[in-house]
Amino acid sequence: MKIIVPMAGMGKRMRPHTLTVPKPLIPVAGKPIVEWLVEDITRTCKEKVDEIAYVIGDFGPEVEKQLVAIAERLGAKGTIHYQDQPLGTAHAILCAESALTGKVIVAFADTLFRAEFKIDENQDGVIWVNRIDDPRMFGVVKVDQNNVITDFVEKPQTFVSDMAIIGIYYFRDGDNLRKELQYLIDNNVVEKGEYQLTNALENMKAKGMKFVPGNVEEWLDCGNKDATVHTNQRVLEHHRGDKLIADSVRNSGSVILEPCFIGENVELINCIIGPHVSIGAGSRLEQVVVSNSILQTGTRITHAVLTNSMIGHSAEVAGRAAELSLSDYSTHRA
């Protein structure tokens, strides 16, 4: 089994947090989003994952090393592939052409999930979905009476289905997927200016291939600040009871309301922390009340009350009661 992770997007909806860090490497509950994603897939798919192929932009050698190390910790080979232009989902997957062989899972790196993957070997593919109230911003599927997918509809503005595609796909034949993606490129089959995976899926379906929906227990989006803070909350809840607070934390008169993640060498002085707070390594908080927030590494927070906030690496906040979205190396004072 191979996993392909397209993650070359600029993450504009997550700015200012993606100005210095690619969105999939933003930590929630102490780990980068992409690490939680591939970890959950390798844990649940029941088959050994041989390779994790990341499709990235120009993220630099340190990010590439980090991604390869994540794969290796999971017992897989990590490979790096590049998408130089934002030409759509089909183009992004095809950038990892060498990994498109045998059984393949494609997982876009802006979503997390809770599920037990059950891959039906009799099906040509599985597309994981989640029922949502407003599907207008998502691709959706329609199914027949046998639970076989009949239609793929991209961002329907009138209701056709509430089964939203969450961005995780299984293909029994990666070589066939590669050929269908290449067909779109060679014949300039574009929709809304991009090469769309849904067009390749439609072509495959028209040739008799059958796709079925897979269901997830919970879909956690990381598309913007509020969604990412909520995802941090849910991941902490799922791992309640795990060791999430480092032994090196220095606590002077502070109360910690779990679940919280607190990294190495964090100093807490007369604070109330939690619930649902993640604090990166090397941070220092004094006289702070914080809940439902993500504070990245090296933050300095004093005399502040924060909730529903994301504070970037090495940022400083003082004398403030607010919901904040503060970029790396920034200062915010009342």
C-alpha positions as CSV (number, residue, x, y, z in Angstrom):
1,M,0.0,0.0,0.0
2,K,1.2,3.5,-0.8
3,I,-0.2,6.8,0.5
4,I,0.0,10.0,-1.6
5,V,-0.4,13.2,0.2
6,P,-1.0,16.3,-2.0
7,M,0.0,19.3,0.2
8,A,1.4,21.9,-2.1
9,G,-1.3,24.5,-1.6
10,M,-0.4,27.9,-0.1
11,G,-3.0,27.7,2.7
12,K,-4.3,31.2,2.1
13,R,-7.3,30.7,4.4
14,M,-4.9,29.9,7.3
15,R,-2.9,33.1,7.0
16,P,-1.0,34.6,8.8
17,H,0.0,31.1,10.2
18,T,1.1,29.9,6.8
19,L,3.4,32.8,6.0
20,T,6.3,30.9,7.5
21,V,5.0,27.3,7.8
22,P,3.2,25.2,5.3
23,K,-0.4,24.5,6.5
24,P,0.0,20.7,6.9
25,L,3.0,21.3,9.2
26,I,1.0,23.5,11.6
27,P,0.9,21.5,14.9
28,V,-2.4,20.6,16.6
29,A,-2.2,18.7,19.9
30,G,1.6,18.6,19.6
31,K,2.0,17.2,16.1
32,P,1.8,18.5,12.6
33,I,-1.6,18.0,10.9
34,V,0.0,15.8,8.2
35,E,1.7,13.6,10.8
36,W,-1.7,12.9,12.5
37,L,-3.2,12.2,9.1
38,V,-0.7,9.6,7.9
39,E,-0.4,8.1,11.4
40,D,-4.2,7.6,11.5
41,I,-4.3,6.0,8.0
42,T,-1.4,3.6,8.7
43,R,-3.0,2.7,12.0
44,T,-6.5,2.0,10.6
45,C,-6.0,0.7,7.0
46,K,-4.9,-2.8,8.2
47,E,-2.3,-3.1,5.4
48,K,1.4,-2.3,5.6
49,V,2.2,1.1,4.1
50,D,5.4,0.8,2.1
51,E,5.7,4.4,0.9
52,I,4.3,7.8,1.8
53,A,4.7,10.2,-1.2
54,Y,4.4,13.9,-0.3
55,V,3.5,16.4,-3.1
56,I,4.8,19.8,-2.0
57,G,5.8,23.2,-3.3
58,D,9.1,24.9,-2.6
59,F,9.1,24.2,1.2
60,G,12.8,23.9,1.6
61,P,15.1,21.1,2.7
62,E,14.3,21.2,6.4
63,V,10.6,20.6,5.7
64,E,11.4,17.8,3.3
65,K,13.6,16.1,6.0
66,Q,10.8,16.4,8.5
67,L,8.3,14.8,6.1
68,V,10.6,11.9,5.3
69,A,11.3,11.4,9.0
70,I,7.5,11.2,9.7
71,A,7.2,8.4,7.1
72,E,10.2,6.5,8.5
73,R,8.8,6.6,12.0
74,L,5.8,4.8,10.6
75,G,7.9,2.1,8.9
76,A,7.5,3.5,5.4
77,K,9.8,5.1,2.8
78,G,9.2,8.8,2.5
79,T,9.5,10.4,-1.0
80,I,9.2,14.0,-2.1
81,H,7.5,15.2,-5.3
82,Y,6.9,18.7,-6.5
83,Q,3.9,20.6,-7.8
84,D,5.3,23.9,-9.2
85,Q,1.9,25.3,-10.3
86,P,-1.5,25.1,-8.7
87,L,-3.2,23.2,-11.5
88,G,-5.8,21.2,-9.5
89,T,-6.2,18.0,-7.6
90,A,-5.7,15.6,-10.5
91,H,-2.5,17.4,-11.5
92,A,-1.2,17.3,-7.9
93,I,-1.7,13.5,-7.6
94,L,0.0,12.9,-10.9
95,C,3.0,14.8,-9.7
96,A,3.7,11.7,-7.6
97,E,3.6,9.5,-10.7
98,S,6.2,7.0,-9.5
99,A,4.0,6.1,-6.5
100,L,0.9,5.4,-8.6
101,T,1.3,1.7,-8.7
102,G,-0.6,-1.1,-6.9
103,K,-2.9,-0.2,-4.1
104,V,-3.0,3.6,-3.4
105,I,-4.6,5.8,-0.8
106,V,-4.7,9.5,-1.7
107,A,-5.2,11.8,1.3
108,F,-5.3,15.6,1.1
109,A,-3.5,17.1,4.0
110,D,-6.0,19.6,5.3
111,T,-8.3,17.1,7.0
112,L,-8.3,14.7,9.9
113,F,-10.8,12.0,10.7
114,R,-11.9,9.3,13.1
115,A,-12.7,6.0,11.5
116,E,-11.8,2.3,11.1
117,F,-10.9,1.9,7.5
118,K,-12.4,-1.2,5.9
119,I,-11.2,-1.6,2.4
120,D,-13.4,-3.9,0.3
121,E,-11.1,-5.7,-2.0
122,N,-14.0,-6.4,-4.4
123,Q,-14.4,-2.7,-5.1
124,D,-12.3,-0.7,-7.5
125,G,-12.2,2.2,-5.1
126,V,-13.5,3.7,-1.9
127,I,-14.2,7.4,-1.4
128,W,-14.6,8.5,2.2
129,V,-17.5,10.9,2.9
130,N,-19.2,12.6,5.8
131,R,-22.8,13.8,5.9
132,I,-22.9,17.6,6.4
133,D,-25.6,20.2,6.6
134,D,-24.3,22.6,4.0
135,P,-22.5,20.8,1.1
136,R,-22.1,23.8,-1.2
137,M,-18.4,24.2,-0.6
138,F,-17.5,20.6,-1.1
139,G,-17.5,17.9,-3.7
140,V,-20.3,15.4,-3.0
141,V,-21.4,11.9,-4.2
142,K,-24.7,10.4,-5.1
143,V,-25.3,6.6,-4.6
144,D,-27.8,4.1,-6.0
145,Q,-29.8,1.5,-4.1
146,N,-26.7,-0.8,-3.9
147,N,-24.6,2.0,-2.3
148,V,-22.5,2.3,-5.4
149,I,-21.5,5.9,-6.4
150,T,-23.4,7.1,-9.4
151,D,-22.3,10.8,-9.6
152,F,-19.6,13.1,-8.5
153,V,-20.7,16.7,-8.1
154,E,-18.2,19.6,-7.4
155,K,-19.5,22.2,-5.0
156,P,-23.3,22.0,-5.9
157,Q,-25.1,25.2,-5.4
158,T,-28.5,23.4,-5.4
159,F,-28.9,20.3,-3.2
160,V,-28.0,17.0,-4.8
161,S,-26.5,15.1,-1.8
162,D,-25.3,15.7,1.7
163,M,-22.4,13.2,1.4
164,A,-19.4,15.4,1.2
165,I,-16.1,14.0,0.0
166,I,-13.6,14.5,2.8
167,G,-10.4,14.2,0.7
168,I,-9.4,10.5,1.3
169,Y,-9.6,8.0,-1.5
170,Y,-8.6,4.3,-2.0
171,F,-7.7,2.9,-5.5
172,R,-7.2,-0.8,-6.1
173,D,-5.2,-0.1,-9.2
174,G,-2.8,2.9,-9.0
175,D,-1.6,2.3,-12.5
176,N,-5.0,2.8,-13.9
177,L,-5.5,6.0,-11.9
178,R,-2.2,7.3,-13.3
179,K,-3.5,6.7,-16.9
180,E,-6.8,8.5,-16.2
181,L,-5.0,11.5,-14.7
182,Q,-2.6,11.6,-17.6
183,Y,-5.6,11.6,-20.0
184,L,-6.9,14.8,-18.4
185,I,-3.6,16.5,-18.9
186,D,-3.0,15.3,-22.4
187,N,-6.5,16.3,-23.5
188,N,-6.7,19.5,-21.5
189,V,-9.8,18.4,-19.7
190,V,-10.3,21.2,-17.2
191,E,-13.1,22.4,-14.9
192,K,-13.0,25.8,-13.3
193,G,-9.5,26.3,-14.8
194,E,-8.0,23.2,-13.1
195,Y,-7.5,19.5,-13.7
196,Q,-10.0,17.9,-11.3
197,L,-9.8,14.4,-9.7
198,T,-13.6,14.2,-10.0
199,N,-13.3,14.2,-13.8
200,A,-10.9,11.3,-13.7
201,L,-13.4,9.5,-11.4
202,E,-16.2,10.1,-13.8
203,N,-14.2,8.7,-16.7
204,M,-13.3,5.6,-14.6
205,K,-17.0,5.1,-13.6
206,A,-18.1,5.4,-17.2
207,K,-15.7,2.5,-18.1
208,G,-17.4,0.3,-15.6
209,M,-15.3,0.8,-12.5
210,K,-17.3,0.8,-9.2
211,F,-16.7,3.1,-6.3
212,V,-18.4,2.9,-3.0
213,P,-18.5,5.5,-0.1
214,G,-16.6,4.9,3.1
215,N,-17.9,6.5,6.2
216,V,-16.0,8.3,9.0
217,E,-17.1,8.7,12.5
218,E,-15.9,12.3,12.7
219,W,-14.4,14.7,10.1
220,L,-12.1,17.4,11.4
221,D,-11.3,20.2,9.0
222,C,-8.1,22.3,9.3
223,G,-9.0,24.9,6.6
224,N,-9.0,28.0,8.7
225,K,-8.2,29.3,12.2
226,D,-11.4,28.5,13.9
227,A,-11.7,25.0,12.4
228,T,-8.1,24.2,13.4
229,V,-8.7,25.3,17.0
230,H,-11.7,23.1,17.0
231,T,-9.7,20.2,15.6
232,N,-7.1,20.7,18.3
233,Q,-9.9,20.4,20.9
234,R,-11.2,17.2,19.4
235,V,-7.8,15.6,19.0
236,L,-7.0,16.4,22.6
237,E,-10.3,14.8,23.7
238,H,-9.6,11.7,21.6
239,H,-6.2,11.3,23.3
240,R,-7.4,12.2,26.8
241,G,-5.5,9.9,29.2
242,D,-2.4,9.8,27.0
243,K,0.8,11.4,28.3
244,L,0.5,14.9,26.8
245,I,2.3,17.0,29.3
246,A,6.1,16.9,29.2
247,D,8.1,16.0,32.4
248,S,10.2,19.1,31.8
249,V,7.3,21.5,32.3
250,R,8.0,24.0,35.1
251,N,4.8,24.8,37.0
252,S,4.7,27.5,39.6
253,G,1.3,28.0,41.1
254,S,-0.6,27.1,37.9
255,V,-3.7,25.0,37.4
256,I,-4.0,22.7,34.3
257,L,-7.5,21.7,33.3
258,E,-7.0,18.7,31.0
259,P,-6.9,17.6,28.3
260,C,-4.0,19.8,27.3
261,F,-0.8,19.3,25.4
262,I,2.2,21.1,27.0
263,G,5.6,20.6,25.3
264,E,9.2,20.4,26.6
265,N,10.6,23.1,28.8
266,V,7.4,25.2,29.1
267,E,7.3,27.5,32.1
268,L,3.9,28.3,33.7
269,I,3.7,30.9,36.4
270,N,0.3,31.6,38.2
271,C,-1.8,30.5,35.2
272,I,-5.0,28.7,34.5
273,I,-4.4,26.5,31.5
274,G,-7.2,24.6,29.7
275,P,-9.1,22.8,28.8
276,H,-8.2,22.1,25.2
277,V,-5.0,24.1,25.0
278,S,-1.8,23.1,23.2
279,I,1.5,24.9,24.1
280,G,4.6,24.4,22.1
281,A,8.1,23.7,23.5
282,G,10.0,26.5,25.1
283,S,7.1,28.8,25.8
284,R,6.7,31.0,28.9
285,L,3.3,32.1,30.4
286,E,2.9,34.3,33.4
287,Q,-0.5,35.3,34.9
288,V,-2.4,33.9,31.9
289,V,-5.8,32.4,31.6
290,V,-6.1,30.4,28.4
291,S,-8.6,27.9,27.0
292,N,-9.4,26.3,23.7
293,S,-6.3,27.7,22.0
294,I,-3.0,26.7,20.2
295,L,0.2,28.4,21.2
296,Q,3.2,27.4,19.1
297,T,6.8,27.0,20.2
298,G,8.7,29.8,22.0
299,T,5.6,32.0,22.8
300,R,5.8,34.6,25.6
301,I,2.4,35.4,27.1
302,T,1.9,37.7,30.2
303,H,-1.2,39.1,32.0
304,A,-3.6,37.9,29.3
305,V,-6.9,36.1,28.9
306,L,-7.1,34.1,25.7
307,T,-9.7,31.8,24.2
308,N,-10.3,30.4,20.7
309,S,-6.9,31.7,19.7
310,M,-3.9,30.7,17.6
311,I,-0.5,32.3,18.5
312,G,2.4,31.7,16.2
313,H,6.0,30.6,17.0
314,S,8.0,33.0,19.1
315,A,5.2,35.5,19.3
316,E,4.5,37.7,22.3
317,V,1.2,38.8,23.9
318,A,0.8,41.0,26.9
319,G,-2.1,42.6,28.8
320,R,-4.8,41.4,26.5
321,A,-8.2,39.7,26.8
322,A,-9.2,38.5,23.4
323,E,-9.6,36.0,20.6
324,L,-6.4,36.3,18.6
325,S,-4.9,34.9,15.4
326,L,-1.3,36.1,15.6
327,S,1.5,35.2,13.2
328,D,5.0,34.0,14.1
329,Y,7.5,36.5,15.6
330,S,4.7,39.0,16.2
331,T,4.1,41.2,19.3
332,H,0.6,42.1,20.5
333,R,0.3,44.4,23.6
334,A,-2.8,46.1,25.1
